[in-house]
Amino acid sequence: MATEFKFPDVGEGIHEGEIVKWHVKEGDSVKQDETLVEVETDKAIVSIPSPRKGIILKINVFTGTIKVGNILCVIGDKGEKYVPTASAETKPQEKKASVTVMGELPETKEESKKEVSKIAQVKARFATRQLAKQLAVDIFSVKGTGADGLITDDDVNKAASQLKHPTISQVHPAHPDALRVHVPKITAPLPQNVGLKVHRDEDEYGKVERHPLKGIRKTIADNMVKSFFTAPHVTHMDEADVTELYSVVQEAKKKAEKKKIHLTYLPFVVQALVEALKKHPSLNASLEDHTSEIIYKKYYNFGIAVDSDAGLMVPIVKNVDKKNLLQLAKEIAAIADKCRDRTITLDELKGGTISITNIGAFGGIFATPIIHQPEVANIGLFRIKDQPRVVVVKEGKENVSKIVARKIMPLTVAFDHRVIDGGEAARFMNDLKYYLENPKVLFKKVD
């Protein structure tokens, strides 16, 4: 009997997604749990497995948006005929009215079907296809440079910059608006942060570009607003003298390079943070509003903020207290790469107990990170700089104060004042500083 396989609820409040790539076509045999299709949600790209063994009788949505509960495809037995049910006859997508543009005739039904099938074979995300359409780029001629040949926004922008677009007079001398509507004029590559559909327009002051708030960018916006207006944010700031830690890290890097591991300060901060949280468990907690309970976590799963082209993502490195420095370095690098190429899974974005926002690579002195709900604290790390400091040194029998250059790391902790008081945040920061300023207490060797 034929099975109408519907787009399942993949969790995390996700209600819809965009078809990225079908791994099967109508008539193919599939095994149970074999990947059928990749769907891009506002959090990650998820692989949807087959619920059963059988034959793909029909693909219901080749490309575009699919909502939870819509039929993705129909799976049956060999030789079986599929008769759509009433629910299957409901269109998963709104049918767009055909428009005749500059003398072109609308596509016939057969041509449209062939085009949809062709588009489904392109290895590019929906947003990238839309970007190519807006920039008048033939996506079938673009060579993908992404993972496994995926066509990226950069690839489309590069192809667009090489195009020679007609002038207004060549399009329609009597209708100057025709160029703006039908043939976008490329003056420079578009912003590469999210690859959203771009509408070129003008306001009363000049030219503008309008980007719809959607996908990961919209999720970030919604989460930031929810966090900011739910938790009363307070930020405690301090500085750690990491001159000794600098020497420890440089020595450890040599050992790590022999194992082809790129070691940074972050794994050292992670281990120091674990020890500080053991003394201050209120920062490794969450507040459950509907039960009015503070939940103190006995495990340590750290969210590491990652700046990707798709937007800010916070993957979770789990059980950090059970991993050595090199293991942490490898896992942090791997999970960051997954965010940037959008292969991160939903499970890898869940279960955090506290987050770290490492802005050191970009510079800055201090900032106020937004708390990643339902956590109650976010640690900010900033660029280490040589700063003048007064130190006391022993010369003979006397202690002498001298001004010397020391390596200083600015630190912040943004905390939920409903759970954590200012005094507790300050004591926590003092302990975190102690471990960073006295690295030999924790970092006796690099495994």
Secondary structure, DSSP 8 states (H G I E B T S, - for coil): --EEEE----STT--EEEEEEES--TT-EE-TT-EEEEEE-SS-EEEEE-SSSEEEEEES--SEEEETTSEEEEEE-TT------TTTTS-SS--------TT-----HHHHHHHHHHHHTS-B-HHHHHHHHHTT--GGG----SGGG-B-HHHHHHHHHT-----HHHH-TT-THHHHHHS---SS----SS----EEEEETTEEEEE----HHHHHHHHHHHHHHHHS-EEEEEEEEE-HHHHHHHHHHHHHHHHTT----SHHHHHHHHHHHHHH-GGGSEEEETTTTEEEE-SS--EEE-EEETTEEE--EE--GGGS-HHHHHHHHHHHHHHHHTT---GGGGS--SEEEEE-GGG--S-------TTBSEEEEE---EEEEEEEEEEETTEEEEEEEEEEEEEEEEEEETTT--HHHHHHHHHHHHHHHH-GGGT-S---
